[in-house]
Amino acid sequence: MRSSSTRKNNSMKREYDFSKAVRGKFYRKGAELRLPIYLDAKVQAQLERLVRKNGKEVGEMVNQLVQKEMELIEKLT
């Protein structure tokens, strides 16, 4: 059973006061969404070895690998 202090910190209020809220405060026109991509630890280790071996940046290598994979998929479908 949870203590009342834990329950109090994890529960939502019945109502929130948005009277002083600002619509669009964090909106930035033209902002790009960049997806974070998380690799399996073994895959990342292999990728890091390849990067060191080929003298490239991780992002550059990942982009090349994904591009080649997409080309292959397009040819097969």
C-alpha positions in Angstrom: 0.0 0.0 0.0 1.3 3.4 -0.9 1.7 6.1 1.7 -0.5 9.2 1.4 2.5 11.4 0.5 3.4 9.1 -2.4 -0.1 9.0 -3.6 -0.4 12.8 -3.3 2.7 13.4 -5.5 1.7 11.0 -8.2 -2.0 11.9 -8.6 -3.5 14.6 -10.9 -5.5 17.5 -9.6 -9.2 17.5 -10.4 -8.8 20.9 -12.1 -6.0 23.0 -13.4 -6.0 26.8 -13.8 -5.1 27.7 -17.4 -6.3 31.3 -17.0 -2.7 32.7 -17.3 -1.6 30.2 -20.0 -0.1 31.5 -23.3 -1.3 29.8 -26.4 1.5 28.8 -28.7 4.3 29.8 -26.3 6.7 27.2 -27.5 5.5 27.0 -31.2 8.2 27.8 -33.7 7.2 28.1 -37.3 9.3 25.9 -39.6 10.8 23.9 -36.7 11.9 20.4 -37.7 11.2 17.4 -35.6 14.3 15.2 -35.2 13.6 11.7 -34.1 16.0 10.2 -31.5 17.0 6.7 -32.6 18.2 4.3 -30.0 20.3 1.3 -31.1 20.7 -2.0 -29.5 24.0 -2.0 -27.5 25.6 -4.7 -29.7 24.5 -2.9 -32.9 25.9 0.4 -31.5 29.2 -1.2 -30.6 29.5 -2.6 -34.1 28.6 0.7 -35.7 31.2 2.5 -33.5 33.9 0.1 -34.7 32.9 0.7 -38.3 32.9 4.4 -37.8 36.4 4.3 -36.3 37.7 2.0 -39.1 36.2 4.2 -41.9 36.9 7.6 -40.3 33.3 8.8 -40.6 30.8 10.3 -38.1 28.1 8.1 -36.6 25.3 10.1 -38.1 26.9 10.0 -41.6 27.3 6.2 -41.4 23.8 5.6 -40.1 22.3 7.7 -42.9 24.3 5.8 -45.5 23.2 2.4 -44.1 19.5 3.4 -43.8 19.6 4.9 -47.4 21.1 1.7 -48.8 18.5 -0.4 -46.9 15.6 1.8 -48.2 17.0 1.4 -51.8 17.1 -2.4 -51.4 13.5 -2.5 -50.0 12.3 -0.4 -52.9 13.9 -2.7 -55.4 12.3 -5.8 -53.7 8.8 -4.4 -53.4 
